Amino acid sequence: MKESLILSIETSCDETAASVIKNGNEIISNEVVTQMMTHKKFGGVVPEVASRQHVEVMTQVIDEALKNANTSMEEIDAVAVTEGPGLIGALLIGVASAKALAFSHQKPLIPVHHIAGHIYANHLIQPLKFPLIALIVSGGHTELIYMKDHLDFEIIGETRDDAVGEAYDKVARTIGLPYPGGPEIDRLAQLGEDTLNFPRVWLEKDSYDFSFSGLKSAVINTLHNKKQKNEEIVSKDVATSFQNSVVEVLVGKTISAIKEYNVNELVVAGGVAANKGLREALQKNCQDLNINLTIPPLNLCTDNAAMIGSVAHFLYLNGKRADMRLNGRSSIDIEMTK
């Protein structure tokens, strides 16, 4: 297989990242500047603030990625960048930077789907084996994807309302936990008991779609009722009860999809893949059924550019190129990735 050395850029939300990836599976450098502490003050990501902070550090992050890889633009084969989905203002900073580099150094420009990147974070750990099911769990996405081969994405289930990460943040805010809410609820969930028996939303029989809006509303309504009755709210029990409901549905639908599609490989992707409760439940179920499970380490679960470079390698080999008309897109179909 042809080799590649790709400079990749990721700015879809509140991390400014650049990476140099060799052959789609070797991280030469991986630089990330997070804005988490900035947005924590606002209780969530403020798009305009995110865009401005990307501008401030973008050049520095790219320079660091090249420097730490001990390479130069002359040795780079192509420049890859997240095209979408994401915050449009944030995406545009990365796209504009990638276009400038590709144009000035006469390098191929490769557009990458952000969620494809999250899936391929697993390829940086060990080669993807096909066919497989990918469970994507993040702040903006909850999906089940079937893959027969590289770059062959078939969405078999997706959220109809809130993504799982959004539900975590909203529930965390309701019980007074700081942003980002996911890690805080996960931490508390290890300490509490499932005393509230929140609903499990399965939707129609045989559906692999998800819905977390009703669960989020059930949590909020339960807490409001307790406050009106002056009943004690035990935050750790709320966290445990909520997380158990989420994990049971995510794992249940994922295992059903694995059985129906007759695959033996499961990869997990996205920021919520860092959730301890979800990891433990998936590991137990996969072990019981002899399913090969891959979950990236925590630094590759959250947004980074290494995962973008991994996908870009296969797009590069496949002849995928963009011209200077490339633009950021807040919504983009992963099934059209090739």
C-alpha positions as CSV (number, residue, x, y, z in Angstrom):
1,M,0.0,0.0,0.0
2,K,1.2,3.5,-0.9
3,E,2.6,5.4,2.1
4,S,1.5,8.9,3.1
5,L,2.5,11.7,5.5
6,I,-0.5,13.9,6.1
7,L,-0.8,17.2,8.0
8,S,-4.4,17.2,9.4
9,I,-6.4,20.1,11.0
10,E,-9.5,19.9,13.2
11,T,-11.5,22.9,14.5
12,S,-15.1,21.6,14.5
13,C,-16.0,22.8,18.0
14,D,-13.8,24.1,20.9
15,E,-10.5,22.2,20.3
16,T,-7.8,23.6,17.9
17,A,-5.8,20.7,16.7
18,A,-3.2,19.8,14.2
19,S,-1.4,16.5,13.6
20,V,1.1,14.7,11.4
21,I,0.0,11.1,10.6
22,K,2.0,8.5,8.7
23,N,0.2,5.8,6.7
24,G,-3.1,6.4,8.6
25,N,-2.0,4.5,11.7
26,E,1.1,6.2,13.1
27,I,0.9,9.4,15.1
28,I,4.0,11.4,14.5
29,S,2.7,14.5,16.3
30,N,-0.7,15.4,17.7
31,E,-1.2,18.9,19.1
32,V,-4.5,20.0,20.8
33,V,-5.4,23.3,22.4
34,T,-8.6,23.1,24.3
35,Q,-11.0,26.0,25.1
36,M,-12.8,24.1,27.8
37,M,-12.0,26.5,30.7
38,T,-13.1,29.5,28.6
39,H,-16.5,28.0,27.8
40,K,-17.0,26.6,31.3
41,K,-17.8,30.1,32.4
42,F,-20.8,30.2,30.1
43,G,-22.1,26.7,30.8
44,G,-21.5,25.6,27.2
45,V,-19.7,26.4,24.0
46,V,-20.2,29.9,22.7
47,P,-19.7,29.7,18.9
48,E,-18.4,33.2,18.3
49,V,-15.9,32.9,21.2
50,A,-14.8,29.5,19.9
51,S,-14.1,30.9,16.4
52,R,-12.0,33.8,17.8
53,Q,-9.9,31.5,19.9
54,H,-9.3,29.2,16.9
55,V,-7.9,32.2,15.0
56,E,-5.6,33.2,17.9
57,V,-3.8,29.8,18.1
58,M,-4.3,28.1,14.7
59,T,-0.9,29.1,13.3
60,Q,0.9,28.2,16.5
61,V,-0.7,24.7,16.7
62,I,0.2,23.9,13.1
63,D,3.8,25.0,13.6
64,E,4.0,22.9,16.7
65,A,2.6,19.8,14.9
66,L,5.3,20.2,12.2
67,K,8.1,21.0,14.6
68,N,7.3,18.0,16.9
69,A,7.1,15.7,13.9
70,N,10.5,16.9,12.9
71,T,9.2,17.6,9.4
72,S,8.3,20.4,7.0
73,M,5.6,21.2,4.5
74,E,7.9,20.1,1.7
75,E,7.8,16.5,3.1
76,I,4.1,16.5,3.6
77,D,2.1,14.6,1.0
78,A,-1.3,16.3,1.6
79,V,-3.2,18.6,3.9
80,A,-6.4,17.3,5.5
81,V,-9.1,19.2,7.3
82,T,-12.4,18.6,9.0
83,E,-15.1,19.9,6.5
84,G,-18.0,19.2,8.9
85,P,-20.2,18.7,10.7
86,G,-19.6,21.2,13.4
87,L,-19.9,24.9,14.3
88,I,-19.7,26.7,11.0
89,G,-17.6,29.6,12.3
90,A,-15.1,27.2,13.9
91,L,-14.9,24.9,10.8
92,L,-14.2,27.9,8.6
93,I,-11.0,28.7,10.5
94,G,-9.6,25.2,10.0
95,V,-10.7,25.1,6.3
96,A,-9.2,28.5,5.5
97,S,-5.9,27.5,7.2
98,A,-5.8,24.2,5.3
99,K,-6.6,25.9,2.0
100,A,-3.8,28.4,2.5
101,L,-1.3,25.7,3.3
102,A,-2.3,23.5,0.4
103,F,-2.3,26.4,-2.1
104,S,1.0,27.9,-1.0
105,H,2.8,24.6,-0.9
106,Q,1.0,23.0,-3.9
107,K,-0.3,20.1,-1.9
108,P,-3.5,18.0,-2.3
109,L,-6.4,19.2,-0.1
110,I,-8.5,16.5,1.5
111,P,-11.9,17.2,3.2
112,V,-12.8,14.8,6.1
113,H,-16.0,14.1,7.8
114,H,-15.7,14.7,11.6
115,I,-17.5,11.5,12.6
116,A,-15.5,9.4,10.2
117,G,-12.5,10.8,12.1
118,H,-13.9,9.6,15.4
119,I,-14.4,6.1,14.0
120,Y,-10.9,6.0,12.6
121,A,-9.4,7.0,16.0
122,N,-9.7,3.3,16.6
123,H,-7.5,2.6,13.6
124,L,-4.7,4.4,15.4
125,I,-4.9,1.8,18.1
126,Q,-5.2,-1.3,16.0
127,P,-6.3,-1.9,12.3
128,L,-10.0,-1.8,11.7
129,K,-11.3,-5.2,10.8
130,F,-14.4,-5.5,8.6
131,P,-17.3,-5.9,8.7
132,L,-17.9,-3.9,11.9
133,I,-20.4,-1.9,13.8
134,A,-19.4,1.6,15.1
135,L,-21.2,3.2,18.0
136,I,-20.8,7.0,17.9
137,V,-21.5,8.8,21.2
138,S,-20.7,12.5,21.5
139,G,-22.1,15.9,22.3
140,G,-23.7,16.3,18.9
141,H,-24.1,12.7,17.6
142,T,-25.4,9.3,18.6
143,E,-25.3,6.8,15.8
144,L,-24.9,3.2,14.9
145,I,-22.9,2.7,11.7
146,Y,-22.3,-0.5,9.7
147,M,-19.0,-0.7,7.7
148,K,-18.2,-3.4,5.2
149,D,-14.8,-1.9,4.3
150,H,-12.8,1.3,4.6
151,L,-14.8,4.5,3.9
152,D,-18.0,2.4,3.5
153,F,-20.4,3.9,6.0
154,E,-24.1,2.9,6.4
155,I,-26.1,4.6,9.1
156,I,-28.4,2.0,10.7
157,G,-29.5,4.1,13.6
158,E,-29.3,7.7,14.9
159,T,-30.8,10.0,17.5
160,R,-34.1,11.5,16.7
161,D,-33.6,14.4,19.1
162,D,-30.9,15.1,21.7
163,A,-27.6,13.4,21.3
164,V,-26.4,11.5,24.3
165,G,-23.8,14.1,25.2
166,E,-26.4,16.9,25.0
167,A,-28.6,14.9,27.4
168,Y,-25.7,14.5,29.9
169,D,-24.9,18.3,29.8
170,K,-28.6,19.3,30.3
171,V,-29.2,16.8,33.2
172,A,-25.9,17.9,34.8
173,R,-27.0,21.6,34.6
174,T,-30.3,20.7,36.3
175,I,-28.5,19.2,39.3
176,G,-26.0,22.0,39.5
177,L,-23.0,20.3,38.0
178,P,-20.4,22.3,36.0
179,Y,-19.8,22.1,32.3
180,P,-18.9,19.8,30.7
181,G,-21.5,17.7,32.4
182,G,-20.7,14.2,31.1
183,P,-17.5,13.6,33.2
184,E,-19.2,15.0,36.3
185,I,-22.3,12.7,36.0
186,D,-20.1,9.7,35.2
187,R,-18.0,10.4,38.3
188,L,-21.1,10.7,40.6
189,A,-22.8,7.7,38.9
190,Q,-20.0,5.5,40.4
191,L,-21.1,6.5,43.9
192,G,-24.9,6.4,43.8
193,E,-27.7,4.0,43.5
194,D,-30.4,3.5,40.9
195,T,-33.3,4.6,43.1
196,L,-35.3,6.6,40.6
197,N,-36.0,4.1,37.8
198,F,-36.0,6.5,34.9
199,P,-37.5,5.2,31.6
200,R,-35.6,3.3,29.0
201,V,-36.6,4.6,25.6
202,W,-36.5,1.7,23.0
203,L,-38.8,3.2,20.3
204,E,-40.3,0.9,17.8
205,K,-39.5,-2.8,17.7
206,D,-36.3,-3.5,15.7
207,S,-35.4,0.2,15.5
208,Y,-31.8,1.2,16.1
209,D,-32.7,4.9,16.5
210,F,-32.2,6.6,19.8
211,S,-34.2,9.2,21.7
212,F,-32.9,10.9,24.8
213,S,-35.2,14.0,25.0
214,G,-37.9,12.1,26.9
215,L,-35.4,10.7,29.4
216,K,-33.9,14.2,29.9
217,S,-37.5,15.6,30.5
218,A,-38.2,12.8,32.9
219,V,-35.2,13.6,35.0
220,I,-36.0,17.4,35.0
221,N,-39.7,16.8,35.9
222,T,-38.7,14.4,38.7
223,L,-36.3,16.9,40.2
224,H,-38.9,19.7,39.9
225,N,-41.5,17.6,41.7
226,K,-39.1,16.8,44.5
227,K,-38.3,20.5,45.0
228,Q,-42.0,21.4,45.1
229,K,-42.5,18.7,47.8
230,N,-39.3,19.8,49.7
231,E,-38.0,16.2,49.2
232,E,-34.2,15.6,49.3
233,I,-32.5,15.4,46.0
234,V,-29.5,13.0,46.1
235,S,-27.4,14.1,43.2
236,K,-25.3,10.9,43.0
237,D,-28.5,8.8,42.9
238,V,-29.9,11.0,40.1
239,A,-26.6,10.5,38.2
240,T,-26.6,6.8,38.7
241,S,-30.3,6.4,37.7
242,F,-29.8,8.6,34.6
243,Q,-26.6,6.9,33.5
244,N,-28.0,3.4,33.9
245,S,-30.9,4.3,31.6
246,V,-28.6,5.7,29.0
247,V,-26.1,2.9,29.1
248,E,-28.8,0.1,29.0
249,V,-30.3,1.5,25.8
250,L,-27.0,2.3,24.1
251,V,-25.6,-1.2,24.9
252,G,-28.8,-3.0,24.2
253,K,-29.3,-1.5,20.7
254,T,-25.6,-2.0,19.9
255,I,-25.6,-5.6,20.8
256,S,-28.8,-6.2,18.9
257,A,-27.2,-4.6,15.8
258,I,-24.1,-6.8,16.1
259,K,-26.2,-9.9,16.2
260,E,-28.5,-8.9,13.3
261,Y,-25.6,-7.8,11.0
262,N,-23.6,-10.9,12.1
263,V,-20.4,-9.0,12.9
264,N,-17.7,-9.7,15.5
265,E,-16.1,-6.3,15.6
266,L,-17.3,-3.3,17.6
267,V,-15.6,0.1,17.7
268,V,-16.8,3.0,19.9
269,A,-16.2,6.6,19.0
270,G,-16.8,10.1,20.3
271,G,-16.3,12.0,23.6
272,V,-18.8,10.0,25.5
273,A,-16.7,6.9,24.7
274,A,-14.6,8.1,27.7
275,N,-17.6,7.4,30.0
276,K,-16.5,4.7,32.5
277,G,-20.0,3.3,33.0
278,L,-20.5,2.8,29.2
279,R,-17.0,1.3,28.8
280,E,-17.6,-1.2,31.6
281,A,-21.0,-2.3,30.3
282,L,-19.7,-2.7,26.7
283,Q,-16.7,-4.6,27.9
284,K,-18.8,-7.0,29.9
285,N,-21.3,-7.7,27.1
286,C,-18.7,-8.1,24.5
287,Q,-16.7,-10.4,26.6
288,D,-19.8,-12.6,27.3
289,L,-20.5,-12.8,23.6
290,N,-16.9,-13.1,22.4
291,I,-17.1,-9.8,20.4
292,N,-13.9,-7.9,19.7
293,L,-14.2,-4.4,21.2
294,T,-12.0,-1.4,20.5
295,I,-12.3,1.9,22.4
296,P,-9.7,4.6,22.0
297,P,-7.8,6.0,24.9
298,L,-9.3,9.1,26.5
299,N,-7.1,11.6,24.5
300,L,-8.4,10.1,21.2
301,C,-12.0,10.0,22.3
302,T,-12.3,13.8,22.4
303,D,-11.7,16.0,19.3
304,N,-8.2,15.8,17.9
305,A,-6.5,16.0,14.5
306,A,-4.8,12.6,14.5
307,M,-8.2,10.9,13.8
308,I,-8.7,13.2,10.9
309,G,-5.3,12.3,9.5
310,S,-6.1,8.6,9.8
311,V,-9.3,8.9,7.6
312,A,-7.4,11.2,5.3
313,H,-4.8,8.5,4.5
314,F,-7.5,6.3,3.0
315,L,-9.2,9.2,1.2
316,Y,-5.8,10.2,-0.2
317,L,-5.3,6.7,-1.6
318,N,-8.8,6.7,-2.9
319,G,-8.1,9.9,-4.9
320,K,-10.4,12.2,-2.8
321,R,-9.4,15.8,-3.4
322,A,-11.0,19.3,-2.9
323,D,-10.2,22.5,-4.7
324,M,-10.1,26.1,-3.3
325,R,-13.9,26.3,-3.3
326,L,-13.9,24.0,-0.2
327,N,-16.1,25.4,2.5
328,G,-17.1,24.3,6.0
329,R,-20.4,22.6,6.3
330,S,-22.4,22.4,9.5
331,S,-24.3,19.4,8.3
332,I,-22.8,16.7,6.0
333,D,-23.7,13.1,5.1
334,I,-21.1,10.5,6.3
335,E,-22.5,8.0,3.7
336,M,-21.1,10.3,0.9
337,T,-17.6,10.3,2.4
338,K,-15.9,8.5,-0.5
